[in-house]
Amino acid sequence: MDYDLITEDEFDALRDDDSMSASYIKYPGKRSPLRPSYSFLPSQLSSSTSTAGLTQGKQTAKLHARKVARELGVDDGLIYLPGLPEILLEDSDQPRLFRQRRYFFYITGANFEDCAATYEIKHDKLTLWIPYVEPRDVLWFGSKPSAVECKRRYHVDEVRYTTQLSKFLRKFAAQPSPPIVYILHPDQAPDLGCESLSRLSLDDSCLLPAMDRARVVKSDYEVAMVRRANDISSAAHRSVAERILRLTNEREIEAIIQAVCIANGSRSQAYPIIAGSGPNASTLHYGSNDAPLKGKQCVVIDAGCEWNCYASDITRTLPLSGSWSPRAAAIHAIVQRMQEECIAEVAPGKLWRDIHLHAASVGMEGLLKLGILKGSREDVARAGTVAAFFPHGLGHHVGLEVHDVSGTLALGAATAHGVQLGFGKRAVVTPSMLADMIRLASSPDDMGVQESKGQHLQPNMIVTVEPGIYFCREYLEATFRGDPTHAQFIDWDLLEEYYDVGGVRIEDCLLVTEHGYQNLTVAPKGDELLDVINKGKK
């Protein structure tokens, strides 16, 4: 494949000029204009976000540290966060692929090994501690950013070498009444030796939930990072669509995704690429990506890169012949309606559980109309049997993790009788769980609901909307065929005709705005996707 060299100014989320009024993303053989600008003008920043000191490429680390301190609700203390050290592969002299600890990155922006961070809450002082690199080591491994370079790059008050960190902490511990040191986990306590460490008052219970509450609502800088990752990933999905009719194996899809992302400056995928064709599409986290495409009806492509450690998450389902088979078309139409109607519901104050239930209702109506589900609508809904075909949450938060932190309550969760109902992204949503949510939504008083009924959307949350319908033979037959509650609602003979479809999923990243939402994903879908695919014939 040929890759055009396209000159592009360095990306800057906080530039106040219009020199990037026509931004382009590189992908094989094309030059594709995306949205008119990636820039955030000063007037677009929130009133609490000062632009002073935020030069090109700087992360708003200090603002994040302050946000965490507010969530802790204390006016004194020390936040201590170690970055990830270099770790060798087992029985090898080669390092593991480095992936910075996300909580550390959140308040520093530093993405290299062997660092640490301290934030003195009372003095509002954020210090980045970096390793000193011996000049002779540069020959072998290159140099890490210097203290001067880090001070220029990152929004911190001071940069010091980790060789001085123990002295700083011992001095902190030597105070007559040293303030509390907040750490994420017991194994991340500073190593000062037994005597000095015993004088530190460590708290490993408050920092993690405080940081989760801080991270769940994104800063404008973070939104810009996720937007950029989505733009690059969208271009990669478009590039696959342009070539899909000429591809012969799932591995070629993975190769194109990676190539386009790397060509545009993103070497890391936010999660392993999924390119599942035919029955492979019925496995939610399929990862083999090595099956031939011949003879398959469609392929589910779930892939998103990272930009500066911030994730994207995009899924498209493509017909492999250029047009949908009748059965695949019917399923795709249901999923498309599920997504369109749920996206329209995204707005501040909306209860995520209710949006998920709407997706399930649309999916159930569609499968009843096709005859895959049978029986009365009320009986099928009461049993929650549609969850056999839509067995995961409608979406999740996106940020420094592809399945990002959700604050104090999981996005799809609710509580009743003191027990949390709901699910994480990787948890299967069972019919009984869905039935409980339906009952909770229809008659909450009967279930003894506590104050927290679930998570409501807030401005500057970023969530995915990713409904899907799947026909996983092994799961359906092992779990439901012998279950009298659900087997009666499934037409097993008709289901045989849909196993070859595999599955259909469509996924976009949505920014919750003050008055609704903005779709950060610009990858083609619907009729536009079919047009892109069929233009590839030429």
Residue, then its C-alpha position, 0 to 999 in steps of 0.5 A: m500500500d502507498y502512503d502519501l506524505i502529508t505535511e501537518d502542523e503539530f497538533d495543539a489542543l489549545r492554540d488560539d490561531d486559525s492556521m489549522s482551519a483545514s486539518y487532514i488525516k493521512y491514510p492510504g492513497k487518500r487525503s481526507p478533510l475532517r472537521p474544520s478545526y481541532s483548536f480550542l479558542p480561549s473563549q471556548l475553555s471553561s471559566s475555571t480553566s486558565t489558559a496562562g502557562l498552557t503552551q503548545g503540547k502542555q497537559t493540564a496536569k496542575l488543574h487535574a491535581r487541584k480537582v483531585a484535591r477538591e474531591l478529597g475534600v481536605d486542605d492539607g496532605l500529600i498526594y503521592l503517585p509513582g509512575l510505572p517503572e521499567i519492567l523486563l519480560e519474564d526470563s528475558d533482558q527485553p522490557r515489556l511494552f511500556r504503558q504509563r499508569r493512568y492515575f499518575f499520567y492524569i496529574t503529570g502528563a509524563n509518559f516515560e518510565d521510573c517517575a513519581a509525582t507529589y502534590e502538596i495540597k496546602h501549598d498547591k505545589l505539584t512536583l514531577w520526579i524524574p530519573y537521572v540518566e547517566p550520559r554513558d547510558v544514552l548510547w544504549f537507550g537514548s535519553k529521557p526528557s531533562a528537568v528543563e524539558c519536562k518543566r517546559r512540557y508539563h504543567v507542573d510547578e517543579v521538576r526534580y530527580t528521583t535521587q532526591l525523592s527519599k530526602f524530600l519524603r524523610k523531611f516531610a515525615a520529620q515534621p512534628s505532625p506530618p499531614i496524611v500521605y494519600i496513596l492509591h494502593p498499599d503497594q504504592a507506598p513510598d519506600l523510606g525504610c521502616e523507621s521513616l515510613s512508620r512516621l508517615s500517616l498513610d491513607d490508601s482508601c480515599l485517593l482512588p475514589a477521589m481520582d475516579r470522581a475527578r476523572v469521570v468528567k473530562s477537562d476541555y484538554e481531555v476532550a480534545m485528546v479523545r477527539r483527536a484519537n477518534d479522528i485518526s481511528s475514524a480515518a482508519h475505519r474509512s480506509v478499511a471500508e475503501r478496501i474491504l472488497r479486495l481483502t481476503n483475511e481478517r489479518e489484513i483489516e488489522a494491518i490497515i488499522q494499525a498502519v493508518c494510526i501509526a502513519n498519523g502519529s498513534r503507535s498504540q491501540a486503546y485495546p486489541i483490534i477486533a476484526g471478526s467475520g461471520p460467526n467470529a463476530s458473535t464473540l464480543h472480544y474476538g482477537s484471533n483476526d486470522a480467518p479468511l473472509k471468503g463466504k462470510q456475510c459481514v465483519v465486525i471491526d472494533a478498533g480505536c487508537e490512543w492519542n497522548c494516552y487518551a482512548s477512542d472506541i469505534t465499531r462498524t459492521l461491514p457487508l463483505s459483498g458490498s451489500w447486505s444479505p437479507r438476514a444481515a440487513a434485517i439485523h443491521a437495521i435493528v441495531q442501527r435504530m437502537q443506536e440512533e434512538c439511544i444517541a438522540e437520548v444522550a443529554p445532561g441529567k439522563l439516567w443511563r440505565d433508562i437509555h440502555l433499557h430503550a436499546a433493549s426494547v428496540g432490539m426486542e421489538g425488532l427480533l419479535k418482528l423477525g420471529i426470532l423472539k416469539g410470544s407476547r411482548e409483555d411476557v418476553a419483556r418481563a423475562g428479559t430474554v432479549a439479553a440473550f442476543f444483546p448481552h452487554g452494556l450499551g456503553h461505557h466512559v472513555g478517557l485515559e482507559v477505553h473502559d474508563v473510570s465511572g466515578t462512584l457508580a458504574l455507568g449501567a448500574a442501579t441500587a436496590h435493597g443495598v445491592q448494586l444491580g448492573f454491569g461493567k462493560r466486560a460483564v455479561v448482562t443476563p436476562s435476569m439482570l435485565a428483568d430486574m432493571i425493567r422492574l426497577a424502572s417501572s416500579p422503583d418503590d417496590m424494590g426499596v430503591q436507595e437514593s442512588k438509582g444509577q448514574h446520570l449523564q453530566p456535561n463533559m462526560i464521554v460515553t460510547v453508545e454501542p448496541g449489538i445483536y449477536f448469534c453465538r451458537e455455543y452461548l445460546e444453546a448451552t445457556f437458553r435452549g434447556d431453560p424453560t423460562h427463555a427457550q419458549f420465547i426463541d424460535w430455534d428453527l428460525l435461529e438456525e438461519y441467522y447463525d451465519v450472520g454472526g453479529v452486528r455492532i455499531e459504536d460511536c463516542l459521544l461527548v455530553t454537552e450542556h444541551g445534548y451531545q456531540n458525536l466525536t466519531v466521524a467514521p462512515k456508517g449507514d448509507e455513507l458506509l455502503d457508498v464508501i465500500n462500493k466506491g472501492k470496486k473502482 
